Amino acid sequence: MNDRTLHFAGGDGTELAGSLRLPSAEGRTFPGVLLVAGSGPTDRNGNNPLSARRLDTLKLIAERLAEAQIASLRFDKRGVGASTVAPRDVEAKARFFRWDNAIHDVVAAHGALSDQPTVDVHCTGLLGHSEGGLLALAAAPRTRDAPRGIVLAATPGRPLGHIIRRQVARRHPSLLAEVEHGLAEIGATGRPPSATAMTRLFPPYIGPYLQHAMAFDPVEALTAVDAKCLLVQGAADRQVVPMDDIQPMVDVLTGGRPDSDILIAPSVCHALHRASSREGDPRLAPVVADGISSWLRANLI
């Protein structure tokens, strides 16, 4: 089960690089799943340089899917890894990282997966982790070949601005007023306040991206998507907190979507690893790995 490197054009021609993981069997086609990374400079494997630990969440998912005879493509987001480097000029960088560009990158990546001769174009899916789930929901109606299933893993069920406010309120309540001001300014103008001291959260170029991302309603998008859905949530997630942060999507999936399922995994953190030790388990939580792979096999084939 070796990775094959793919290069393909994103929505605006930006070159994106990814890894195609195929099952070991030869001479046949497989269902295929596009893996979409979460927020920030997260690479194709699910690692973020801002994190102290290497998590490999998406790489581990790809390995588990290959064992289940499912192909997958995971890719470096624009400005990350082997994909096109972001420009340095602030205005150019803001255009480069627009929300709509990120959506079109997912659409293009799904197209690159579907174009593979070893992938059955009628049996594809999207799996988004965290903010990647929002991008998967936004991209699904725009894909050339409609995905059969969508997995939303640790994906917020409320608009992004609400999630940011809740995260700050839980971890750094003294900063909440400043964050509220920053989010309001971004929502109104697409630019973070020039005097903000929170440049790590609101760098100058991120305004246009956040302005549109915060306007995206995941429940509205989920309601409109014509695909089976699996919602996966760690019960020990401290970033997207069950059940409040995901409850609106739970309500949609339990209110007339018999083709969809919900997996709330005990003692599982935001990265879909077991949260039982201080160092963390380097493996995917078995309940998550088994749940995702078995659901995709049952619903893509």
Secondary structure by P-SEA (a helix, b strand, c coil): cbbbbbbbbcccccbbbbbbbbcccccbbbbbbbbbbccccccccccccccccccaaaaaaaaaaaaacccbbbbbcccccccbbbbccaaaaaaaacaaaaaaaaaaaaaaaaacccccccccbbbbccaaaaaaaaaccccccccccccccccccccaaaaaaaaaaaccccaaaaaaaaaaaaaccccccccccccccccccaaaaaaaaaaccaaaaaaaccbbbbbbbbccccccccccccaaaaaaaacccccccccccccccccccccccccccccccaaaaaaaaaaaaaccc
